Amino acid sequence: MKEKVIAIFDVGKTNKKILLFNYNLGIVSEQEERFPEITDDEGFPCDDIEKIEKWIRATVKELVHSDKYELTAVNFATYGATLAYLDKNGKRLTPVYNYLKPIDDRIPEKIYRRSGGQDEFCRKTASPALGMLNSGMQALWLKNTHPAVFENVASILHFPQYLSYHLTGKIYSEHTSIGCHTALWDFDNMSYHRWTQEEGLKLPQPSEIGLLNEVTIDGKKIKAGIGIHDSSSSLAPYFAASEGKFLLISTGTWCINMNPFNSEKLTAEQLDKDCLCYMSITRQPVKSSRLFLGNLHETAARKISDHFRISPDFFRNIKPDSKLVAACRKRSAEKRFYFPVEPFSRTLIEKNDFYVFRNHVEAYHQLMVELAELAVEAIGLIIPSDDDTENVYITGGFSKNPLFLVLLAQAFPGKKVYTSEINNATALGAALVILNSLNPDHKPELNLGLTRC
């Protein structure tokens, strides 16, 4: 008998994956694809959407005819801040523009001016002013720079919903994609911001994240989800399996801190310090802050390796030393070595005198003490005055750095701090919301891969 599976297309900026989950949410197959970028109609790099579309169609057809698996459902988890524009016949009108594409500051400025100024607009939409990374501004850019194209736009879809549309022909929106720093959503009123109507943006009203549509592929009927934003998808397993309220600290090049249990409205001051809101699968704001942790670590660690003439990955063998931590904290309290002393500093001091350290181990302890201080400052931005979260989950690259873990655990003595290892958490979340709709009574036990720090 063939095993019933749910297929998840996990589409990142670099890697594109197809994962198959059984009904106990175990991964039974995983394949990765890489598609070289092409350029858009103005010569700027972008994803090759036609190749992605062909890959999805071919993969689904192959699974429909599989001798090993019975494909029952498909869903899509993708990066955010990316739009697709459809004409009245449902045809895509443009390339899938890159959110790193530059935008003339005067384009969003006119929206800010008539919406109470930039600070108020950004606060209300929970979206720092990030240019094209605010996907709503991509639509405004299209209207201003390609008016003839914009006139033919009948529907605007976010990337997860576009991939679902490509399979089903059904047009949808949902809250996780709208709520990810798009500048489209009014978090005060929990509806599209009025500027979207004033500018004539053809945006579907959001639907439930677990909505399924039946589609027939080569005579086989399967269910298709409407897609989900990757950051919100990665939170879904914790909502399902966490015992108590939690903070999720996702580490890597960026350290993304998320608090789904902070009901306080975002302030202008928090926005200035790089905070924003996502939207959870339960349509609740998720207050988030970020720090360029991995990049800062990589740059400073390279300085240490250059000075002491050691391997660039020297830090992988360093164990926490409590006496060194205490000494480095004392030094940091007087004057930081790597960063300016003022709060929320984010720039490395350009020149360092490493001769103050006896060896590279001491220099690295000093770096991690200071980076942990910055991380704790960023996490503090998403902790409300009436905080009652019990658990802190640390995922990603720094969850394997014992010194970082010690410092974070010591910074939150009133909470249980865990590392969490979930392979493909984003895809798992997308499968979870589908399974909840396919079989609401079936609640498989999820393993969050927790280890107490």
N, C-alpha and C positions, 0 to 999 in steps of 0.2 A: 504493500500500500504506500502510495506517495505521501510525503510529509507536507502538511499544510504550512505555507509560509507567507509572511508579509515582506514585501520588497520596499526598501527605503533608498531613494536616491539622495545621497548626502553630498551637496554641491558646494565646495569651498572655492575660494579664490585660486588656490594652487591645485588642490587635489579634488578629484571627483570620484565618489565611491558608490557602488551598489552593494547593499548588505541585505541578506535574507535572515529574518527572525522567525523562529517557530512560535507556537502559541504560548510557550513559557518564557518568551522573550530572550531566548538564547540565540546567539549568532551561529547560523549553520553554514553561511558562505559570505565571503567578503572579497570584492575585487576593486581595484583602484585603477583609474584612468587619468591620464594627463593630456590636456589639449593645449597646444601652443597658442598663445594669444595672437590675435590679428589686430588690425587697426580699423577704427571706425571711419565714417565718411569725412572726418577732418584730420585723419592721420594719427589719432591718439589710440594707444593700446586698449583693447577690450577683449572680453571673452568671445570665443568663436561659437556663437549661439546655434548656428546651423549644425555644427558637429555635435554639440551637446544634444540637440533635438534628435538627430539621427541615432545617437548612442542610446538615448532613452527608448525610442521606438524599437530599435533592434533588440535591446536587452529584454524589454517586456515580451516581445514576440518569442524570443528564445525561451523565456521562462514559461510562457503559456504552453509550449510544446515540450517542456522538460519531462524526462522519464523518471526523474528523482523527486521533484517537488511539485506540489499543487499550489500554484499561485492564487491566493484569494484576495489580496489587497495590495495597493501601492500608495506610498506617500512621498513627499518631497520636503527636505530640510535644506535651506540655502542661506548663504550670506545675505545680509540686508542691504538697504540703501541702493537698490537697483530696480529700475522700472522697465516695463514693456508697454508699448503703445499700439493699440489695435484700431483698425478702421471699422466702418460699419459692416464689412463683410468678415470681420474677425481676422484679418491679415495683419501681421506685425509690420509696422511702418518704418522702423529704424533699427539700427544695431542696438545691442544692449550696452548702453554707454557706461563707462567706467566711473565709479564714484570719486576717483582721484583726479578726474578731468577738471581743469581750472574753470572758474566762473567769474565773470565780471561782478565785482562787489556791488555795483549799482543795481543789479537785478534783484537780489534779496532786499536791498536797502529800502526800496519803495514799499515793500510789504511791512518792514519794520516800522517805517514812519507812520503808516496809517493804522498800526496795531499797538500803539502806545509806546513805541520805541523798541530797540533791540532787546534790552534787558527784560522788559515785560513780555515781549513776544516769545523769547526763549524760555522764560520761566513758565509761561502758560502752556507751551508745547513740549516742555521738558526736553528741549533740544538745544544744546550749545550751537552757536553759529559756526557751522563746519563746512560751508560751501556746498558742493555737490554731495557730500556725505549726508546732508539733509535731503532725502530723496524728493521731497516736495519741491525743492529748489531746482531739481533736474527738470521737472515738468514746466516750471516757470521759465527756466533757461530755454527749453524747446520752444515755448510760446514766443519768447523775445527774439530768438536767433533764427528759428525756422518756422515762421508764422504760417506758411503754406502747408507745412506738414501738420502743425498743431490743429489747423482748421479741420483736418480729416480724422482727428482722433475721436473715436467713439467710446473707448474704454481705456483706463490706465490700470495696469496690474503690477503688483510687486512680484519680484522674481519667483518666490515659491508658488504663488498662484498662477503665474504664467506657465510654469512647467506643468502644473496640474491641468491647466486649460489646454495645453498642447496635446494632452492625452484624452481629455474628456469633452473639450469644446464648451465647457461651462465657465462662466465668468463669476469670480468671487473675490472677496477681500476678507481678511480676518485680523484680529486685534494685535497679534504678536508682530506682524509685519508693519502695521500702521504705527505701532507704538515705539519703534526703535529709532529714536532721534531723527524722525522724518520731517518734523516741523509741520505735519499735517493735522495732528490730533490736539484738540483742546482738552487738556487733562483736568481743568477746572470743571468743565461741563460734560466730559466724557463723550465727546462727539467730534466730528470733523471741525476744524477751525473755520471760521466764517470766510477767511481769505480764499479758501479752496473754491467756494461758490462764486465769490466775486470775480475770480480769475477763470472760471469756467472749466475747472478740472473735473473730468468725467470719472469719478471714483465710485466703485460699488460700495454699498453699505456693508459693514462687516457681518460675517456669519459665524456660527459656532465652529470652534477649531476641530471638533470631531466629526464634522459633516462628511458624509460619504456619497459618492455618485457611482451608479453602476455603468460600466462601459464594456462593450464587447470587442474583444481582440481575437481575430481569426476564429470566431465562433465560440470563444470562451468568455463567459461573463465574470468580471472581477470588480471589486470595489476600489475607488480611487479617492484619496483624501484631497483636501484643498491646499495642502502645504503649510509650512510653519517656519518661522524665523529661527535660525540656528541657536542664538543665545537663549531664547525662551525655551527652545526644545531641550537644551542641555539641563535646564532646571527641572523639567517634568519628572525625571526619576526621583529627585529628592522630595518633591511634593508627595509622591506616591509612597515612599519608603522611609522617610525621616521620622524618627520618634522625637517630636518636638520641633519648635521653630528653629530656623537656622540662618546663617550667613554662608554664602558660597564664595570662596576666594579662588578664582581661576587664574593660574599663573602661567607665564610664558614670556614672549616678547612684551606683551602687555599683561599687567596684573589687573583683572577685571573683578571688582568686588560687587556682589549683588545681595540686596536685602529685600526679599519679597514680603516682609512683615513690617515695613515702615510706612505708615499711612500719612505721615506729615507731607505737606506739599513742598515741592522743590523750591528753594529760595534763589534769589539772584546771586547771593554770595556763593552758594554751592555750585551754581552753574559756572561762575568765574573760576572755580577750582576743579573744573572738568567733571562735574557730576551730570547725570542725566537719568531719565527713566526709560526702562523697557516696559513691556506689558506681558504679564504671565498668561499661561493657558487658561487661567480662571478669570481673565480680563481685569486683573488688579495691577496697579503700577508696581514696578520693581525698581526701587531706587538703587542707583549704581554709581560707582566712582571708579577711576582708573589711574594707573601709574605705569610709566614706561619702564617697568622693572627689569625685564630681561635685557633690554637695550642698554640701560644704565649699568647693569651688572657686567655685561659683556665688555663694554668700553673700559670700565675701571679694572676688571680682571686682566685685561690685556696690558694695561699700564703696569700692574704688579708683575706679570710674567716677563715683560720687557725689562723692568728694572732688576729683578732678581735672576734673570736669565734662566727661566724654567719653562716647562711645557705649558702651553696656553690652557690646558685642562687640569692644571695643578689642583684646583679647588675640589675636584671630585674625591680626593683622598683626605680632605681635612675634616677632623672630628671636632665637635664643640669642646671648648676648654672654658670652664666656668670662671677661672681666674682671669683669663684674657678678656672674656666678655665683660667682667666687672671693670677692668682697667680701661677698656675701650669705651664703655658707657661713661666713665668719668671724663675721659678725654672729649667725648662728643658733647657732654654737658657744658664744657668750657668753650670749646671751639671745634666744630666738625672738621674733619680732614678732607673728605671728598666733596662735600656739599656746603654751600653757604649756610650760615647758622639760622637764618630766619625760617619760620614755619613754611611748609609747603614749597620749599625749594625743589626744583626739578632739574637743575642744570649742574653738571659736574664742574668743579673747579678745574681750570685748564691746566695749571702747573702744580705738581705735588712734590714735596720733599720726602721721598720714601726712606731717607736715612734716619728718620725718627723711629723707624721700626727695626727691631732686632732681626726679623726674618719675614718671609712671605706669609707665614701662618698668622703672625700678629697683624700684618697689613690686611689680610683677608678678613680676619675677625672684625677689624675696624670698619671695613667696607660693609659687612653684613649687619653690623649693629646700626649703621647709619641708614642702610636700605630698609631694614626692618622698621626703623623709626618713621621713614617716609611712608611705608606701607600701612603702618598703624594710623598715621595721620589721615591717609586716604580712606581707610576703613571707618574711621571715626566719623567721617562725613555722612555715612549712611546709617549710623546708629542713632535712633531717636532718644529723646530725654526719658521716655518711659519704656526703654528697651527691655524686652523679656525673651529675646532669643536665647536658646540654651546651647546650641551647637554651632561650631565653625568647621566647615568642610573645606579643605585645601586640595585643589587638584592641579594637574599640569606639572611642568618641569621642576618648579621649586618645591613640590611635594616630595621630591627625592633629595633635597638639600637639608641634611640634619641640622645644620646650624641655623638656617632660616626657620625651621620648624620649632626649635627650642625657643628662639626669640619671639615668635608669634604666640606660642603657648604661654610664655611668661607674661606677654602683654595683655592676655585675656584670662586672668586667673579665675574669674567667675564663670567661665564657659568651658565646655568640653570641646577640645580642639582635636580634629581628626584629619588624617590624610584620607583621600577617597580616590580609589582607582576604578573607574568604570571605562571599559573599552568602548569607544564610540558612543559617548553619552548623548551626543546630538542625535544620532540615528536612533538610539534607544528611545529617546523622548518622542520622536516622530512615530515610532512603532507603537509606543504605549498609548498615545491618543487614538490611534487607529483601532487597536485591540479593544479599548474601552467602548468604542462604538460597535465593533463587530460582535463582541461578546461581553456585555456589561457585567455579567455575573462571574466571569472568570478573572480572578485576581492573582496572577502568578507572583511568587515571592521574588522581590528584586534584591540583588546583592550590590550594595553601594561600595563594596571593597574598602571598608573602614578600618583604620588602624589608629588607636588613640595615641596622641602625642604626649 
